[in-house]
């Protein structure tokens, strides 16, 4: 009976969140556009009209046309095809780096917030050390030390976001562990792992979901910035940041070779932020009546 009651409560909460999210027009529009971008990235071999790395000097710096809807770059490569394949790369880097930060930072925050004491002090001092540098500068320093490459970019961006997830998770756990049902579970002799993963974590995850969505936008920007500086994806790999960097000398004669990948970054990041804001409003009961 208790199990069915918990399931019905979870279903009603999910329905309330979904209904609230669908009322937010900006989040819905952002989600639809983001879904289109993700779909194009997944099916890039079928969406792209040309080979993204094949050069054709005869077609260099051609303006948008029926054959090349976004024009061509200085090597005659189709910009539309490169943007589509670049979406696959940028989204993968954002997802992997934030997944790393979520797992590592989330576990550190759980342990720190639940056990407290000397463990909390050690973990939080390590987090303070990571916070001494801005996130992008920390990622830049890590990539500079490890060397350029997508794997190192994922690791660097993930490490730079660990403090945000650790602090957010810790604050949520500190608030949740003082609730009555946690004390009841402790009184009944439940183990720490059971309390953490069955009682505290499910009720502390809402702000982490919002932070994950918003952080993916920042991770994509960071990856593009590192590639722009030559520390991320290496030519001829299609990546939005590196596309802007290599086309920058030709901005006066072919602005589309810089504008198109820049717009791709802008639209993707904006949509992720819109969806994140919508999730924040839907998951926070204090904001459910404001939209």
C-alpha positions in Angstrom: 0.0 0.0 0.0 2.8 2.3 0.9 4.6 1.5 -2.3 1.5 2.4 -4.4 1.1 5.6 -2.5 4.8 6.6 -3.2 4.4 5.7 -6.9 1.2 7.8 -7.2 2.9 10.8 -5.5 5.9 10.5 -7.8 3.5 10.4 -10.8 1.5 13.4 -9.7 4.7 15.3 -9.1 6.0 14.4 -12.5 2.7 15.5 -14.1 2.8 18.8 -12.2 6.4 19.5 -13.4 5.6 18.5 -17.0 2.5 20.7 -17.0 4.4 23.6 -15.5 7.2 23.2 -18.0 4.8 23.1 -21.0 3.3 26.4 -19.8 6.6 28.1 -20.3 6.6 29.0 -23.9 10.2 30.0 -24.0 11.3 26.6 -22.6 9.1 24.8 -25.1 10.5 26.7 -28.0 14.1 26.3 -26.7 13.4 22.5 -26.2 12.0 22.1 -29.8 15.0 23.9 -31.4 17.4 21.9 -29.2 15.7 18.7 -30.2 16.2 19.6 -33.8 19.9 20.3 -33.3 20.4 17.0 -31.4 18.5 15.1 -34.2 20.7 16.7 -36.9 23.8 15.9 -34.9 22.8 12.2 -34.5 21.9 11.8 -38.1 24.8 14.1 -39.4 25.8 11.6 -42.2 22.3 11.8 -43.6 21.7 15.5 -43.0 25.1 16.9 -44.3 25.1 17.6 -48.0 28.9 17.3 -48.5 31.9 15.7 -47.0 32.8 18.1 -44.1 36.6 17.7 -44.5 36.9 17.4 -48.3 38.7 20.4 -49.8 37.9 22.0 -53.2 40.0 25.1 -53.8 37.9 26.1 -56.8 34.9 26.7 -54.5 36.8 28.6 -51.8 34.9 31.4 -50.0 31.7 31.0 -52.1 28.7 32.8 -50.7 25.5 30.9 -49.8 23.9 29.3 -52.8 21.6 26.5 -53.7 24.5 24.0 -53.7 26.1 25.4 -50.6 23.3 26.9 -48.5 25.8 28.3 -45.9 28.6 29.0 -48.4 32.1 27.6 -48.3 35.2 28.3 -46.3 38.7 29.2 -47.4 39.4 25.6 -48.4 36.2 25.2 -50.4 34.5 23.0 -47.7 30.8 23.2 -47.3 30.0 25.2 -44.1 26.6 23.7 -43.6 28.0 20.1 -43.4 30.8 21.3 -41.1 28.3 23.0 -38.8 26.2 19.8 -38.6 29.1 17.6 -37.8 30.4 20.3 -35.4 27.1 20.1 -33.5 27.8 16.4 -32.9 31.2 17.2 -31.5 30.2 20.1 -29.4 27.2 18.3 -27.8 29.3 15.3 -27.1 32.0 17.3 -25.4 29.4 19.2 -23.3 27.6 16.0 -22.3 30.7 14.0 -21.4 32.3 16.9 -19.4 29.2 17.7 -17.4 28.6 14.0 -16.8 32.0 13.8 -15.3 31.4 16.9 -13.2 28.0 15.5 -12.1 29.3 12.2 -10.9 32.5 13.4 -9.2 31.1 16.7 -7.8 27.8 15.0 -6.8 29.5 12.3 -4.9 31.8 14.8 -3.1 28.8 16.9 -2.2 26.9 13.9 -0.9 29.7 12.7 1.3 30.5 16.2 2.5 26.9 17.2 3.3 25.8 14.0 4.9 28.8 13.1 7.1 30.1 16.6 7.9 32.9 17.0 10.4 36.5 16.6 9.2 35.4 15.0 6.0 33.3 18.0 5.1 36.2 20.3 6.0 38.8 18.5 3.8 36.5 18.2 0.8 35.3 21.8 1.0 38.9 23.1 1.3 39.8 21.2 -1.9 36.8 22.7 -3.6 37.9 26.2 -2.4 41.3 25.6 -4.1 39.6 24.8 -7.4 37.4 27.8 -7.0 40.4 30.1 -6.6 40.6 30.2 -10.4 37.7 31.1 -12.8 36.3 28.0 -14.5 37.6 28.8 -18.0 41.1 29.7 -16.7 41.2 26.5 -14.8 40.2 24.5 -17.9 42.8 26.4 -19.9 45.5 25.6 -17.4 44.6 21.9 -17.4 44.6 21.7 -21.2 47.8 23.6 -21.5 49.4 21.1 -19.1 47.9 18.0 -20.7 48.2 19.1 -24.3 45.5 19.8 -27.0 42.9 17.2 -27.8 39.3 16.5 -27.3 39.9 14.0 -24.5 41.9 16.6 -22.5 39.2 19.2 -23.2 36.5 17.0 -21.8 38.6 16.3 -18.7 39.6 20.0 -18.2 36.0 21.3 -18.5 34.7 18.5 -16.3 37.2 19.4 -13.5 36.3 23.1 -13.8 32.6 22.3 -13.1 33.2 19.9 -10.3 33.1 22.6 -7.6 29.7 23.9 -8.8 28.1 20.5 -8.5 29.8 19.7 -5.2 28.6 22.9 -3.5 25.1 22.6 -4.9 24.8 19.0 -3.9 26.2 19.7 -0.4 23.7 22.5 0.2 20.8 20.3 -0.9 22.0 17.5 1.3 22.4 19.8 4.3 18.8 20.9 4.0 17.4 17.4 3.3 19.2 15.5 6.1 17.4 17.6 8.7 13.9 16.4 7.6 11.9 14.1 9.7 11.9 11.1 7.4 15.7 11.0 7.5 15.7 11.0 11.3 13.1 8.2 11.2 15.2 6.1 8.9 18.2 6.6 11.1 16.1 5.6 14.2 15.1 2.4 12.4 18.7 1.5 11.9 19.0 2.1 8.2 22.5 2.1 6.9 24.2 5.3 5.7 24.3 4.1 2.1 20.6 3.3 2.2 19.7 6.7 3.7 21.9 8.6 1.2 20.8 6.8 -2.0 17.1 6.1 -1.2 16.1 9.0 1.0 18.4 12.0 0.6 19.6 11.8 -3.1 16.1 11.5 -4.7 15.0 14.6 -2.7 18.1 16.6 -3.4 18.4 16.0 -7.2 16.0 18.8 -8.4 18.6 21.7 -8.3 21.2 19.4 -9.8 19.0 18.7 -12.8 18.7 22.4 -13.4 22.5 23.0 -12.9 23.3 20.2 -15.3 21.2 21.8 -18.1 22.7 25.3 -17.5 26.2 23.9 -17.1 26.0 22.1 -20.5 25.6 25.5 -22.1 28.7 26.8 -20.3 30.6 23.7 -21.3 29.9 24.1 -25.0 31.0 27.7 -24.7 34.2 26.7 -22.9 34.9 23.9 -25.5 34.4 26.4 -28.3 36.7 28.9 -26.6 39.5 26.3 -26.1 39.2 25.2 -29.7 39.3 28.9 -30.8 42.6 29.2 -29.0 44.0 26.0 -30.7 43.8 23.8 -27.6 40.6 21.8 -28.5 39.7 20.0 -31.8 42.5 20.1 -34.3 42.1 20.8 -38.0 40.5 19.5 -40.1 38.0 18.2 -37.5 34.8 20.3 -37.8 34.2 22.1 -34.5 32.4 25.4 -34.1 35.2 27.2 -32.2 38.0 26.1 -34.5 35.8 27.0 -37.5 35.6 30.6 -36.2 39.4 30.7 -35.5 40.4 29.4 -39.0 38.0 31.7 -40.8 38.7 34.8 -38.8 41.3 36.2 -41.3 38.7 36.1 -44.0 35.9 37.8 -42.1 36.0 40.9 -44.4 35.5 38.9 -47.6 33.3 36.0 -46.4 31.6 37.0 -43.1 29.4 33.9 -43.4 32.3 31.6 -42.6 32.5 33.2 -39.2 28.9 34.2 -38.7 27.3 30.7 -39.3 29.3 28.8 -36.7 29.0 31.7 -34.3 25.2 31.6 -34.7 25.3 27.8 -34.1 27.0 28.4 -30.7 24.6 31.2 -29.8 21.4 29.3 -30.7 22.5 26.1 -28.9 23.6 27.9 -25.7 20.5 30.1 -25.7 18.2 27.0 -26.1 19.9 25.2 -23.3 19.6 28.2 -21.0 15.9 28.6 -21.9 15.3 24.9 -21.0 17.3 25.2 -17.8 15.3 28.3 -16.7 12.0 26.4 -17.5 13.2 23.4 -15.4 14.2 25.7 -12.6 10.7 27.3 -12.5 9.0 23.9 -12.8 11.0 22.2 -10.1 11.0 25.0 -7.6 7.6 25.1 -5.8 8.1 28.7 -4.8 8.1 29.7 -8.5 5.3 27.5 -9.8 2.7 30.3 -9.7 5.0 33.0 -11.3 4.8 32.0 -14.9 
